[in-house]
Amino acid sequence: MGARGGAPELARSLAERPKAIVFITVPDRVVTEVAEQVAAVESPRTVAFVHASGALGLDALSALQRRHAVGSFHPLQSFPRPRAPEAFRGIVVGVDASTTSLQRRLARLARDLGAHPRHVRDQDRVVYHAAAVFASNFVIALVDQAVALLEGIGWRREEAARGLRPLMERALLGALENGPTAALTGPIRRGDVNTVTRHLKALAAGPRRRLDLYRMLASITLEIAKEAGLEPAAAGRIERALTRDVAATRRRRQR
């Protein structure tokens, strides 16, 4: 809930259901505002209020916590549009609550939906949510950049996405099933500095942010490659290639 003017109607409804859990499923920026609106109207103390934000702590519901148990229930899943309840099957749901009894109820609700509840403490929520962004939003950003590169050499967008899909699926499944060090392939894992250098030169002709992104991700990949057993000498050559002429490249692009 979250519509203005709806708090009195909600309170009357809750009076008839004193053991209800109310889910406040509004954008993060207005969770506290909605909580304050609801708190201004008398509701049975036995009613609990729960938000569905991944990044916000229980303090977002502090206005309600003076009289009620509060909690959070965050599905670790993407919902770009409404989805059937089956979308909860097999996923993790991050839960937390101000009382043990509410936390147990939320965990049971997650299991009833076919999900796996995981307690995420207030102090851990921002890092938890950042991990979710890395695993979803940033993956989408990488798909966009990979497709754009192929579009730049004449591929149609649909053709590029279709061609990259098997490669991405195999890489992702390999990393999740066997771990990043075992799944890593490619020129950095092989210590192929010549290919990395050619990539850098080709990308220097495009948007600066794409070259910077390649350097950043390549540096992270290099650390994984070291863990996987890449020889120190080869790692050193790649590291020098990634950092060589960075300032000069930026100066040329600013002219």
C-alpha positions, 0 to 999 in steps of 0.5 A: 500500500502507499496511496495518500488518503488510504491510511484510515481505510487501512486501519479500519480493515486491520481492526477486523484482522488483528494478526495481519501482516501489511506489506508496504511495497512502494518505491524505496524513496517513499517507504518512510513517508508511507510508514509515517502516514500509516503510523498517524492512524490508530491500528491494532498493536498486533498488526505487523508492517513489512517493507520489500526493499533490499537496501533499506533497514528496519529504521525506514519503518521507525514511525511504525516500530513504536507500536508494531513489529516491523520487518523486511521481506526482499525476494532476491529476484528481478520483477521488471513486470508482474510475475506469477507466484511461481517466480518465488520457487527456488529463490532466496528471500532476505528477511529481517524483523524487529521481533523473533516471532515476526521473523519466523512468520516471514521465514515460514511465508518464504518457505510456503512460496517455495523460496529459501529464507535468509536472515539479512541483518540491518548492518548488512543490507546495503552490501547485500543489495549491492551484490544483487545489483552486481549480479543483475543490473551490471550483467545487463549493462555488460550485455548492452556493451557486448551487443553494442560492439557487435552492432558497431561492426554491422551486426543487427541487435537481435543477431548479436544478442542471439550469438552471444547468448550461449557464450554468456549462459555457459560462462555464467553457469560455469562460474556459479557451478564451479567457481570463477577460478575454474570457469575462467577462460579467455586471453587473460587466463591464457596470459595472451598479452598480444590479444589484450593489447589489440583489444585496448587499441581497438576500443580506444577508437570508441567511447572512452567509458568502454575502454575504461570499463574494459581496463577495470574489468580486465584488472579484476579478471587478472586477479582471478587468473592469478588465483587460477594459476597464471604465471607471475611473469605473464600476469605482469605483462598483462598488468603493464599492458592494462596500465600503459599509456592510460594518461596518453590515451585520455589526452588524445581523446580530449583533443 
